[in-house]
């Protein structure tokens, strides 16, 4: 019996022990790899990928590896590319991780806190490193490391260009106990193999999600050619400015022989080298005239075109990266919405990987995760400002949403908020009363605090959005 089967057996026994429940489901694509009786027919990959998988049995994907190497070089050499990667990673992990529960469970909250600290998911550096890896490499392979007591001890990000999915020409895993392998790029030897439960692979825009051999692509994968042209054009601009911009002098000595010209040249260059600024004196017919530099050095339309092409193919608008010239504010707001949609997709991909690790942690603790109602997500979505988040929360409250969902939308754990609210009512409220927080029968009704009333006026906000107003009843 494999380790994965042992984990499931422990989960099933735990379900029986705690009164029964839904047995733990199989991992995604595990039943297809085990040739379970399903109605699936045909091949998932394209004919080109089928041939590529046959070659990949001996080495990693050379196209993906070269793409990752190019992106890393761009990140090191160009501050604009580095800013895109850093800003995206920061927006993805803004606020950290939070566990949302349908019904609060102290056991689940305690296990999540222990798992989060042991795997260091409470540290923003770890989260940003994983997010940056997904953005730059297009893949996030997380290896779940177990200690001797079968506890999830770490979630390590592996270099995705060395990871090889062991799939057949049908796009399915040959063996889930050896779903992925890590190859030595220099020798081609297999360094390690990972079962499906041990290595969770998040993929960004794969050619086919259902094809297990289809790897993700970096965000700026298709922008490499444009970046090379932009970089080359900017270098040519610097060389042209250096060669054509300075003012030059044309010295004409009529009927002078080469020796006389050389003597005159040596004397002029000697005076210039010594810093002597003087007029030129000649005993022959001639003259000295100024040759102006290139007057078209300010024409940079080709660079502007390439830069706009580069940012048009990227995830972030150029206005968000500091290039705001000629961009209207309303257009920037619309582009930011599209950018935040990309951020939301990346957040869902990464948080799903962390949730898979937490489900493994629960299985090892004899807790069936399928019996629990929870979701791991990032606290802040769409990276709104505090004013925008509060406005959305007030509108949700006015529409009758449960307060727990309002707190979740604001990026807070409802159970933690309620715990703090109860603690503050017991320790800081000057009028504690069982009938309601802050209400006391001995206090006149005119001075009692009344619940705030939230009203929404459609079309009263910016760009046709609804306006929000708050009153004291």
C-alpha positions as MATLAB code, in Angstrom:
seq = 'XXXXXXXXXXXXXXXXXXXXXXXXXXXXXXXXXXXXXXXXXXXXXXXXXXXXXXXXXXXXXXXXXXXXXXXXXXXXXXXXXXXXXXXXXXXXXXXXXXXXXXXXXXXXXXXXXXXXXXXXXXXXXXXXXXXXXXXXXXXXXXXXXXXXXXXXXXXXXXXXXXXXXXXXXXXXXXXXXXXXXXXXXXXXXXXXXXXXXXXXXXXXXXXXXXXXXXXXXXXXXXXXXXXXXXXXXXXXXXXXXXXXXXXXXXXXXXXXXXXXXXXXXXXXXXXXXXXXXXXXXXXXXXXXXXXXXXXXXXXXXXXXXXXXXXXXXXXXXXXXXXXXXXXXXXXXXXXXXXXXXXXXXXXXXXXXXXXXXXXXXXXXXXXXXXXXXXXXXXXXXXXXXXXXXXXXXXXXXXXXXXXXXXXXXXXXXXXXXXXXXXXXXXXXXXXXXXXXXXXXXXXXXXXXXXXXXXXXXXXXXXXXXXXXXXXXX';
ca = [
       0.000    0.000    0.000;
       1.398    3.365   -1.020;
       1.647    6.429    1.171;
      -1.278    8.090   -0.580;
      -3.455    5.032    0.053;
      -2.353    5.087    3.668;
      -3.375    8.722    3.992;
      -6.810    7.939    2.618;
      -7.179    4.945    4.884;
      -6.459    7.147    7.897;
      -8.991    9.694    6.652;
     -11.664    7.033    6.188;
     -11.041    5.621    9.642;
     -11.299    9.133   11.038;
     -14.654    9.588    9.290;
     -15.957    6.402   10.891;
     -14.589    7.452   14.268;
     -16.300   10.844   14.153;
     -19.677    9.536   13.131;
     -19.167    8.870    9.447;
     -19.027   11.246    6.548;
     -18.177   11.614    2.927;
     -15.038    9.597    2.147;
     -12.054   11.539    0.888;
     -12.207   12.104   -2.849;
      -9.427   11.023   -5.184;
      -6.915   13.548   -6.399;
      -7.671   15.247   -9.727;
      -6.737   13.059  -12.721;
      -5.881   10.150  -10.440;
      -8.738    7.928  -11.603;
      -7.893    8.471  -15.266;
      -4.267    7.569  -14.632;
      -5.284    4.375  -12.887;
      -7.440    3.369  -15.856;
     -10.609    3.499  -13.809;
     -13.773    2.551  -15.717;
     -14.785    5.860  -17.282;
     -16.165    6.861  -20.650;
     -13.083    8.870  -21.638;
     -11.754    8.176  -25.114;
      -9.180    9.688  -27.396;
      -6.078   11.748  -26.690;
      -6.011   15.049  -24.834;
      -2.848   16.616  -26.330;
      -2.514   18.076  -29.803;
      -0.544   16.013  -32.352;
       2.423   18.360  -31.932;
       2.406   17.937  -28.152;
       2.118   14.164  -28.480;
       5.379   14.145  -30.399;
       6.944   16.566  -27.913;
       6.042   14.269  -25.000;
       7.887   11.422  -26.703;
      11.040   13.544  -26.899;
      10.585   14.844  -23.350;
      11.168   11.383  -21.920;
      14.883   12.126  -22.201;
      15.033   15.835  -21.341;
      12.963   18.742  -20.094;
      10.940   20.958  -22.401;
      13.599   23.057  -24.216;
      11.065   25.693  -25.321;
       9.857   26.325  -21.762;
      13.399   26.310  -20.384;
      14.583   28.881  -22.927;
      11.540   31.035  -22.262;
      12.237   31.038  -18.522;
      15.919   31.849  -19.072;
      14.984   34.763  -21.328;
      12.504   36.126  -18.790;
      15.106   35.924  -16.019;
      17.610   37.799  -18.175;
      15.022   40.480  -18.940;
      14.263   40.802  -15.227;
      17.948   41.317  -14.422;
      18.731   43.782  -17.208;
      15.579   45.896  -17.457;
      14.094   47.745  -14.510;
      10.718   47.937  -16.259;
      10.428   44.161  -16.422;
      11.559   43.830  -12.820;
       8.949   46.378  -11.765;
       6.196   44.455  -13.580;
       7.136   41.200  -11.852;
       7.591   42.796   -8.436;
       4.393   44.835   -8.630;
       2.303   41.866   -9.770;
       3.687   39.642   -7.025;
       3.035   42.337   -4.433;
      -0.553   42.836   -5.592;
      -1.194   39.086   -5.595;
      -0.124   38.516   -1.987;
      -1.382   41.822   -0.594;
      -3.074   41.155    2.749;
      -1.787   37.581    3.097;
      -3.783   34.355    3.254;
      -7.029   33.815    5.127;
      -9.209   30.759    5.682;
     -12.939   31.261    5.120;
     -15.340   28.896    6.893;
     -19.023   28.311    6.308;
     -19.490   27.516    9.995;
     -16.673   28.444   12.409;
     -14.644   25.526   13.732;
     -12.021   26.009   16.430;
     -10.277   22.775   15.472;
      -9.988   23.808   11.837;
      -8.807   27.298   12.781;
      -6.169   25.856   15.110;
      -4.901   23.432   12.461;
      -4.748   26.184    9.850;
      -2.736   28.401   12.165;
      -0.288   25.568   12.878;
       0.014   24.666    9.185;
       0.477   28.287    8.167;
       3.287   28.880   10.640;
       5.082   25.619    9.947;
       5.053   26.187    6.175;
       5.808   29.929    6.723;
       2.742   31.047    4.816;
       2.288   33.827    7.369;
       5.431   35.519    6.031;
       4.939   37.909    3.146;
       8.427   37.087    1.800;
       7.449   33.461    1.235;
       4.167   34.359   -0.446;
       5.793   36.948   -2.692;
       8.549   34.530   -3.678;
       5.972   31.948   -4.760;
       3.900   34.549   -6.599;
       6.972   35.929   -8.347;
       7.919   32.408   -9.413;
       4.475   31.845  -10.936;
       4.605   35.149  -12.827;
       8.152   34.688  -14.148;
       8.093   30.938  -14.840;
       4.409   30.384  -15.575;
       4.382   27.434  -13.174;
       4.457   26.983   -9.415;
       5.631   23.477   -8.405;
       5.201   23.157   -4.627;
       6.715   20.119   -2.939;
       5.048   19.199    0.357;
       7.734   17.914    2.704;
       6.750   15.579    5.557;
       8.723   15.058    8.742;
       9.153   11.765   10.594;
       5.831   12.226   12.347;
       4.014   12.572    9.013;
       3.355   16.282    9.409;
       3.594   18.779    6.563;
       6.843   20.484    7.488;
       7.441   22.730    4.462;
       6.119   23.754    1.070;
       9.146   24.186   -1.183;
       9.031   25.951   -4.537;
      10.937   23.905   -7.092;
      12.519   25.298  -10.299;
       9.856   24.615  -12.888;
      12.275   24.284  -15.823;
      13.661   21.105  -14.215;
      10.243   19.493  -13.570;
       9.053   16.889  -16.064;
       5.458   15.537  -16.010;
       5.523   11.791  -16.619;
       2.631   11.551  -19.056;
       1.924    9.383  -22.050;
       0.872   10.433  -25.515;
      -2.712   10.522  -24.229;
      -1.863   13.402  -21.862;
      -2.496   11.373  -18.691;
      -0.101   10.354  -15.948;
       1.502    6.992  -16.483;
       1.767    6.372  -12.742;
       0.478    8.719  -10.023;
       3.132    7.395   -7.640;
       5.684    8.919  -10.026;
       3.702   11.771  -11.531;
       6.592   14.228  -11.792;
      10.366   13.950  -12.075;
      13.185   16.424  -11.602;
      15.998   16.153  -14.126;
      19.591   17.322  -13.991;
      19.953   19.782  -16.863;
      23.671   19.044  -17.266;
      23.610   15.233  -17.317;
      19.962   14.410  -17.989;
      19.873   12.135  -14.940;
      16.760   11.921  -12.803;
      17.347   13.655   -9.487;
      14.041   12.809   -7.815;
      10.512   11.640   -8.530;
       7.342   12.898   -6.870;
       3.948   11.255   -6.423;
       0.869   13.254   -7.298;
       0.106   14.160   -3.678;
       3.627   15.413   -2.934;
       4.062   17.912   -5.759;
       1.250   20.334   -6.569;
       1.745   22.159   -9.868;
      -0.079   25.445  -10.504;
      -0.004   26.354  -14.203;
      -0.538   29.765  -15.750;
      -2.350   29.729  -19.114;
      -1.461   26.197  -20.260;
      -2.376   25.239  -23.819;
      -4.819   22.683  -22.413;
      -5.656   22.467  -18.725;
      -6.847   18.850  -19.016;
      -3.559   17.842  -20.640;
      -1.332   16.982  -17.684;
       1.809   17.409  -19.768;
       0.952   20.944  -20.855;
       2.996   23.358  -18.757;
       2.159   26.989  -18.058;
       3.685   30.005  -19.760;
       5.302   33.095  -18.194;
       3.285   36.292  -18.284;
       5.787   38.041  -20.571;
       6.510   34.988  -22.712;
       5.125   36.481  -25.933;
       6.796   39.857  -25.251;
      10.363   38.638  -25.545;
      10.721   39.576  -29.222;
       9.304   43.059  -28.655;
      11.597   43.563  -25.659;
      14.676   42.655  -27.731;
      13.676   45.166  -30.409;
      13.010   47.837  -27.797;
      16.316   47.201  -26.046;
      18.234   47.249  -29.339;
      16.531   50.473  -30.484;
      17.319   52.219  -27.206;
      20.976   51.202  -27.492;
      21.075   52.516  -31.063;
      19.586   55.787  -29.826;
      22.368   56.193  -27.263;
      25.057   55.432  -29.854;
      23.517   57.872  -32.336;
      23.360   60.625  -29.740;
      26.954   60.018  -28.734;
      28.238   60.071  -32.310;
      26.089   62.814  -33.851;
      25.166   65.168  -31.041;
      28.540   66.943  -30.398;
      29.442   70.089  -32.346;
      32.346   69.544  -34.742;
      34.651   71.927  -36.613;
      35.744   71.687  -40.257;
      39.259   73.076  -40.882;
      40.075   73.902  -44.501;
      43.671   74.724  -45.595;
      43.737   75.426  -49.292;
      46.687   74.028  -51.285;
      48.322   72.632  -48.132;
      50.422   69.490  -48.428;
      49.925   66.529  -46.046;
      52.814   67.536  -43.813;
      51.405   71.021  -43.322;
      47.939   69.662  -42.579;
      49.360   67.192  -40.059;
      51.416   69.889  -38.348;
      48.398   72.171  -38.135;
      46.242   69.342  -36.794;
      48.762   68.370  -34.129;
      48.983   71.948  -32.908;
      45.200   72.396  -32.714;
      44.636   69.085  -30.932;
      47.464   69.861  -28.514;
      45.891   73.186  -27.608;
      42.505   71.552  -27.138;
      43.988   68.785  -24.981;
      45.680   71.349  -22.735;
      42.447   73.256  -22.357;
      43.645   76.236  -24.373;
      40.715   78.018  -26.003;
      41.997   80.355  -28.689;
      41.396   81.452  -32.235;
      42.956   79.728  -35.238;
      45.647   81.517  -37.283;
      46.689   80.408  -40.767;
      49.112   81.776  -43.338;
      47.290   80.065  -46.198;
      43.870   80.499  -47.674;
      41.387   78.481  -45.637;
      38.789   78.656  -42.940;
      37.197   77.029  -39.883;
      33.447   76.358  -39.941;
      31.164   74.670  -37.412;
      29.363   71.439  -38.295;
      26.156   71.210  -36.315;
      25.064   67.940  -34.731;
      22.072   65.875  -35.781;
      18.934   67.968  -35.347;
      16.608   64.939  -35.389;
      17.778   63.312  -32.183;
      14.493   64.129  -30.455;
      12.532   61.928  -32.850;
      11.782   58.729  -30.906;
       8.578   57.525  -32.522;
       9.990   54.031  -33.063;
      10.860   53.680  -29.371;
       7.431   54.922  -28.307;
       5.794   52.425  -30.658;
       7.824   49.503  -29.323;
       7.186   50.533  -25.729;
       3.442   50.732  -26.311;
       3.554   47.345  -28.022;
       5.486   45.880  -25.099;
       3.009   47.092  -22.482;
      -0.002   46.253  -24.658;
       1.068   42.611  -24.617;
       1.840   42.633  -20.900;
      -0.464   42.197  -17.932;
      -0.080   45.705  -16.496;
      -0.947   49.005  -18.223;
       1.992   51.316  -18.789;
       0.240   54.028  -16.778;
       0.438   51.793  -13.718;
       4.190   51.393  -14.287;
       4.896   55.137  -14.360;
       4.305   56.076  -18.030;
       1.282   58.353  -17.680;
       1.949   60.847  -20.484;
      -1.022   61.209  -22.817;
      -3.199   58.756  -20.874;
      -6.606   59.839  -19.624;
      -7.587   58.928  -16.103;
     -10.781   57.144  -17.173;
      -8.846   54.972  -19.615;
      -6.340   54.096  -16.906;
      -9.193   53.038  -14.596;
     -10.570   50.688  -17.259;
      -7.124   49.202  -17.881;
      -6.640   48.714  -14.151;
      -9.842   46.666  -14.007;
      -8.470   44.310  -16.652;
      -5.175   44.126  -14.788;
      -6.907   43.269  -11.521;
      -8.783   40.475  -13.290;
      -5.393   38.956  -14.110;
      -4.382   39.369  -10.475;
      -7.531   37.554   -9.312;
      -6.798   34.586  -11.590;
      -3.234   34.351  -10.284;
      -4.515   34.556   -6.690;
      -6.932   31.686   -7.294;
      -4.185   29.536   -8.841;
      -1.772   30.045   -5.951;
      -4.361   29.754   -3.169;
      -5.604   26.461   -4.631;
      -2.095   25.032   -4.288;
      -1.935   26.120   -0.649;
      -5.380   24.642   -0.052;
      -4.202   21.296   -1.446;
      -1.326   21.341    1.030;
      -3.692   22.131    3.896;
      -6.006   19.288    2.867;
      -3.007   16.962    3.007;
      -2.227   18.336    6.470;
      -5.784   17.570    7.628;
      -5.593   14.030    6.268;
      -2.435   13.433    8.248;
      -4.271   14.732   11.337;
      -7.089   12.182   10.847;
      -9.484   14.935    9.729;
     -11.427   14.394    6.536;
     -11.226   17.690    4.608;
     -14.287   16.797    2.528;
     -16.421   16.973    5.669;
     -15.314   20.552    6.374;
     -16.604   23.714    4.705;
     -13.584   25.967    4.202;
     -11.693   27.820    1.520;
      -8.162   29.219    1.440;
      -7.892   32.535   -0.359;
      -6.033   35.814   -0.249;
      -7.410   38.456    2.057;
      -7.537   41.325   -0.430;
      -9.043   40.929   -3.864;
      -8.653   43.357   -6.777;
      -6.239   45.339   -4.565;
      -8.746   48.087   -3.798;
      -7.992   50.971   -1.514;
      -9.460   50.985    1.978;
     -12.114   53.505    0.907;
     -13.216   51.318   -1.998;
     -13.334   48.191    0.166;
     -15.374   49.904    2.878;
     -17.777   51.284    0.280;
     -18.341   47.805   -1.147;
     -18.846   46.407    2.358;
     -21.445   49.063    3.163;
     -23.319   48.317   -0.038;
     -23.310   44.599    0.729;
     -24.689   45.340    4.191;
     -27.432   47.537    2.745;
     -28.398   44.717    0.375;
     -28.847   42.342    3.304;
     -25.694   40.252    3.038;
     -24.689   38.392    6.228;
     -22.076   40.255    8.235;
     -19.724   37.287    7.953;
     -19.691   37.674    4.160;
     -19.138   41.424    4.511;
     -16.086   40.803    6.713;
     -14.812   38.214    4.238;
     -15.162   40.736    1.427;
     -13.124   43.210    3.460;
     -10.383   40.602    3.851;
     -10.926   39.761    7.534;
     -11.665   36.449    9.221;
     -15.271   36.690   10.532;
     -14.534   34.399   13.483;
     -11.551   36.533   14.510;
     -13.586   39.740   14.126;
     -16.372   38.352   16.312;
     -13.850   37.246   18.920;
     -12.326   40.716   19.028;
     -15.763   42.323   19.141;
     -16.734   40.220   22.158;
     -13.433   40.967   23.872;
     -13.801   44.716   23.316;
     -17.381   44.660   24.601;
     -16.227   42.982   27.806;
     -13.170   45.140   28.413;
     -13.721   48.510   26.772;
     -17.474   49.096   26.432;
     -18.620   51.639   29.065;
     -22.213   50.346   28.929;
     -22.049   46.527   28.866;
     -25.471   45.002   28.567;
     -26.670   41.537   27.671;
     -29.383   42.941   25.439;
     -26.953   44.544   23.051;
     -23.501   45.967   22.837;
     -23.462   49.564   23.976;
     -27.152   49.664   25.052;
     -28.145   50.323   28.673;
     -31.704   50.668   29.968;
     -30.567   53.253   32.539;
     -29.324   55.553   29.817;
     -31.950   57.736   28.140;
     -32.907   56.708   24.648;
     -31.854   60.099   23.322;
     -28.223   59.437   24.119;
     -28.138   55.757   23.288;
     -26.204   54.809   20.226;
     -28.374   53.869   17.319;
     -27.477   51.534   14.498;
     -26.146   53.261   11.425;
     -28.399   53.285    8.385;
     -26.818   52.716    4.998;
     -28.599   53.917    1.878;
     -27.599   53.502   -1.767;
     -28.458   55.895   -4.586;
     -28.012   54.313   -8.052;
     -26.034   56.378  -10.538;
     -24.921   58.910   -7.940;
     -21.246   57.927   -7.899;
     -18.322   58.264  -10.272;
     -18.744   56.887  -13.795;
     -22.368   55.927  -13.176;
     -21.714   53.842  -10.068;
     -24.064   53.872   -7.110;
     -23.442   56.299   -4.282;
     -23.339   55.331   -0.598;
     -24.513   57.430    2.344;
     -24.567   56.662    6.080;
     -26.937   58.138    8.647;
     -27.665   57.489   12.335;
     -31.160   56.128   11.829;
];
